[in-house]
Amino acid sequence: MAKTNERVSVLAYEKKLVLSDGYFYGTTWDAKDSKAEKIPVVEKAVRGTISNRLPDTTVNDPAKMHAEVNKPNLQTVDTASLKPDQDTLKVTFTLKVLSGVQYPVACNNEKRYDDFVTMAKSYIQETGCSELGKRYALNLANGRFLWKNRVGAEKLQVKVTLVDDKNQGASRQWIFDPYQYSLENFDNTDSSVDDLGQIIAEALAGKRDYIVLNVEGYALMGLGQEVYPSQELIPDKDKESADKKNRKSKILYQSYGTAAMHSQKLGNAIRTIDTWYPAYGEDWNRPISVETYGTVSTMGRAFRSNNKKDFYTLFDDWSNKKNISDEEKDYVMAVMIRGGVFGDSKE
């Protein structure tokens, strides 16, 4: 018979927040509900200046410095912008929320499988996933998914539509002013956020098999302003090759003829709900995306490592019937909703 606290080598959960890519359109604020055009990605060839830190031997030698700064820094880059008569960016995507988070899609230990299911079922029964639903709803309402396009926008608006509400028999829509909601915490809600959050929670808790939300985000950015879709990874960027000088230094993502944002980037924004990590409110005052070790790659930091607050430690403790806090349970469930492979490689 398997030990109660035995780790499993095969364990996986299916993601329960499934997003499409985000598609970019240009419009005007006054006509945003009726007219929008695809935003093309165009190529530019530019001459830049040297801006990276140079060695002291170069900086302190006027001749070397003069020669270095006069080198042509030629670049070919992608860019995307509104048209001269457009002042508003429209971003659209769909979000499907699935039920069944309590059931691993793969587990090679029957006894531990039952422990994991019992653990998650008790959480769903006690909380109804209400806190998680509220936080996901707030990240829609505050327009976090717009990323850099949100910065400096004169006006913002988010529309969320329940596409096919089989339980109610009719579609429903919520309209939010993102500037009314904080990006730093999840304390400020209203009846609209609570209503949307409850529907998301009902899907996660299995009261609805699934829901599909159509999301539209609008940002009044100014006539002809640049917009910011996802940037593509350039493979072998530093690898020497004959055509290295002809490569683009920035490639923007486009899909179906318009600039677009990766579903992964949208998903990262929606699951940026972790304010339960130990450093929150101390040396960092913003939520981070739900990750097994609290990793924020842009900072080169893992907020949940070296403090026994990572997913694996908390998951093992909880499934082995050890006491963990309600907030730690919220975090563990959020990682399970995120989905992934969590088996023990023993390496």
N, C-alpha and C positions, 0 to 999 in steps of 0.2 A: 504493500500500500504506500502511496506517495506521502511524503512528509507534508505537513500543512504549509511550511514556509519554503518549500522547494521551488526554485526558479524553473521557468520553462524555456526551452531553447527555441521554440516557435510560438510567437504571439503577435497577432496583428489585429488592428481595428480599422474599419473602413471609415473614411472621412464622411462627416454628416453635413458639412457646409460645402456644397458643390456650386462653383461659380463658373459662368461663362467668361470669355474675354470682355474687356470694356471697349466699346467702339466710340470714336471721337467724331463729333459733328460741329460745324460752325453755324451760328445763327445770330440773331439780335435779341436783346433782352425782351423787347416788346413783342416779338414774333416767335418766341421760343417754343410756344405750344403748338405752332402750326407749320413752321418752316425750318428745315435744317439741311445742310449739305455736308457730304463727306469731306474730311480734311486730308488732302494728299500729303505724303511724305516726299520732300524734294531734296535734291542733292546740291550742296554748295562746295565750291573750292575756295579756300581762304588762306591768307598768309597770316600766321600768328607770330607772337613774340615769345622769346624764351622766358619762361616763368618759374621753372623748377629751380631748386636750390643748387647752386654751383659749388664746386670744391673751393676751398680757401686759396689754393694755389692759383686758381683762375681769377677769383674776385680781387685778390691783392696784386694782380699783375695787369696794369692798364692795357697792355697790348693784347694779352690773351682775352681779357674781358671784352675789348672792342671787337675782336675777331668772333667771339662767341655770340654776342648779341646781334651781330650782323648776318649770322647764318639764317637763311630763309627757313622758317618753320611752316612748310606748306602742308595743308591738311585738306582732305575731302571728308565732309561730314553730312549727315542727314539732318534735316530740320522740318518742323511742322508749324504752321501758323494759321491764324484766322485770315480771311480775306480782308481787304481794306474797308469793305462796308459791313463787316461782321465784328461784333464786340463781345460775343458770348460763346463759351465752350459748352457743349452738351456731351456728357458721357453716359452711355447706357450699358447695362449688363443685367443678367438674371442671376438670382440666387435660389438654389433649391436646398431646402432643409429636410433632412431625412430622419426617420425614427430608427430605433434599434441600436442605439449606442451601447446598450448594456451587453450586447452579444459580440464577442470576438469573432472575426471572420476566419481566424486560424489559431489553433491552440493544440499542442500535442500532449497535453496532460489533462485527462478528464476531471480529476479531482480539483485541480487548480482552476479549470474552466468554470466549474460550479461555484467556486469561491469568488471569482471575478464577476460572474453574473449576479450573484447574491449581493455583493458589495454595491454594484451600480444600481440594481433594482431598489435597494434600500435608500439610496440617494434620491432617485427619481420619486419614490413614494413620499419621502420627507419634504423635498423641496419643489418638486414639479419642474425643476430646471429654471425656476423663475429668475434667479440672479443672472444666470448666463444669458437667458433670452433678453433680459433688459440691456445687458452690456452690448450684445450684438446689435440690438435695435438702436442703441445710442451711437454706435459707430457708423450706422447708416444715416441717422439723423444729423450728426455733426459733419458729415461729408469727409471723414478721414480718408476715404478711398480716393479722393481727388489728388492726394499727395501734393506735389509742388504746385499744381494748378490752383490749389486752394489759397496759396500765399499771395497776398496783395490784391485779391479779388474785391471789387467794390461791393458786389452783392453775391449771395449764394442762395441756392434753393435745391432741395432734394425732394423728389416724388417717389414714393414706394407704393406699388400696386400689387395686391394679392391677385394673381393671375386667374387661378381656377379654384375658387373656394367651394369645394364640393360639400363641405359641412354646412355652409351658410346659404349656398345656392346663388350667390352673387359676388361679383368682384368688389373689393374695397380699396380705398386709396388714402394715403396719409401724405401731407405736404409739410415739410419742415424748413425752418430758417436755421441753417447750421451754426450761425453766429450766436444763437441762443443756448448752445450746448458746449460744455467744456471739452477740451482735448486732454486735459490733465487728470480728470477723475470722472466718476460715474454717479455723482451725487445729485446732479440737476436733471430731473425728469419732469414730464408732464403727462397728461392723460393720453396724448397721441403716442408718445414713446412707450408708455406702459401698455397700451393696447396692442401695439405692434410686437413688443417684447413678449407679451403673453401668448400671442399666436405662434411666435418662434419657439417659445418654451413648450407649448402644447405639441408641436411637431417633434421636438427632441424627446419629450417624455412619452411619446407614443399615443397621445390622445388624437392625433392626426397622423395618417400614414406618412404624409409629406406635404410640404407647401412649396409653391414657386412664387417668388417675388420678382417683379420687374422694377428695376431701380434706374432713375434718371437723375443725374446731377448736373446742375447749371452753375457756371461761374462767369460773372461779368468782368472781363479782363481788360477791355479796351480795344479800340479798332485795330485790326491787323496784328494783334499781339501774338507772340510765340506761345505755343502750348507744349505740354510735356507728356508724351506717351512713354511706354516702356522703352528702354534701351536694350538692344540685343547684345548678348555676350559675343565677343569676337574671339573665336578659337585660335590658338597658336599665335596670339598677338605679338609675342616677343620672339617667335621663331624666325630665324633667318631664312629668307626666300628671295627668289629673283624679282618677284612682284611686290615686295614689301612696301616700297614707296608708293605704289598705286592703290594700296588698300585704304578703305575708309577708316578713319579713326573713331567715328561714331555712327552706329547703325540703329535706326529707330524701328520699332516693331510696327508693322502694318498688316491688316487682315481685311479681306474682302474690299480692297480698294480704299481703305481709310486708315489713318493713324489709330493705334489701339494700345491698350494696356493689358499685360499678361494677367490671366486669371490668378496666377500665383501671387502677384503683387496686390491685386484686389483682396485676395484671401488673407494676406498678411495684415492688411489694414483692418478687416472685419474682426480678426481674432487678436487684435492688439487690445486685450482686456486685462492683462495680468498686472494688477496693482497689489498682488498678495506677496510678491517677492520681498525679502528682508530689507533691501536697500531703499525701497519706495518710501518717500517722505524724509529720507535721511540725506543721502548724497545724490539721489536722482528722484525727480518728482513727476515722472511721466509713466503711463502704462507701457509695458513692452508686449511684444507679440508672444503668444503662448508657444513655448518651446520646451523640450525636455530638460534642458539645462539653463533655461532663461537666456539664451544666446542672442546678442545683438551684434551682428557681424560688422555693421558700420562703426561700432565703437570698439570692436575687438575685445568684447567682454562677455562673460557668461555669469549672469546675476545669481544663478541658483547653484553654482558649483562651489565646492568646499564649505558648504554650510548645512548639508544634509536636508536641503529643501528642494532638491531636484525631483523630477517626476518619478524616477525609478525607486528612490528611497521611500517617498511618500506612498507610491502605489504598493510596494511590498508591505509597508507597515499597515496600510489600510486593509489590504486583502488578507493579511494575517491577523486581523481583528485587534490591532493595536490602535490606540487613540491618536487621531490627528484632528486638527481644528476644522471648523466648518469652512473657513477660507481655503485651507489646504485641500479639502474635498472638492471645492469649486474648481481649483486649479487642476487637479488630477482629472476630473471629468472633462474639463476644457481640452486637455491634451488628447483624451480619448476621442472627443468630437473632432479634433484636428485630424486624427487618424495617423497611421504609420505602422512600422514594424518595430516591435519592442522586445523581441526575444533576446535571450542571454547567449552571446556568442562564445563566452568563456575563453576569450583571448586577451 
